[in-house]
């Protein structure tokens, strides 16, 4: 069985290291695109697409230390 793409904020927090508050802030301020990285479920909860989160995290340019 494959891992789910859409997960709840508490699980996303565990996997990403961002606090639940930080995730909610990224949703609220538009850092994460609605419909791509997050969406509201039919019962009104926020779900995070962990695969799209990975793409977002990998999009930052890396500089040599």
N, C-alpha and C positions, 0 to 999 in steps of 0.2 A: 504494500500500500504506500502510495506517495504522500508526502507532506502536504498539508493544505496551503493554498496560496493566501487565503484570507484568514487572519487570526485576530483575536480580541486584543485590546490595548495591554492588558496585564501580561499576556504571553509575549507580545511584541517587546515589552519592556525587558522581560527576562532574556530574550534573544539578542536585543540590540545594545543593551546597557544604558539606554536612555530611561530616565524615570517616567512614570505614567504622566506626570505633570508636564515634562518636557515634550512628550509625544503629543499631548493635548494642545500645547502651545504651538507646535509645528503645524498641527491641523488648523488651529484657529487663525494663525497669522499668515497662512498661505505658503509656508515653506514647502509643504508637501501638497502636491496637486490632488484635488478631489477627483475621484473616479479612477485615478491611476494608482496612487499610493494609499489613499484611504477612501472609504465610502461609508454611508450610513446603511445599516442593515434594515430589513423590513420592520424590526421592532425598535428602531431608533438608536441602536448602539453603533459605535464607531468600530469598523474593522480595518485592519492594516494589511496591505498586500506585501508580504515579506519579500517576495521576489522583486517587486518594484522598489522596495526599500533598498535592497542590495544594489540595484542599478544606480539609485540615487547616491548611495554611499560611495560607489566606485567612480562616480562622475567627477569628483573633485580632482583637480590637477595635483600631481605629486611632485615635490621638489626634493632634490638631493639634500641630505642633512649635512 
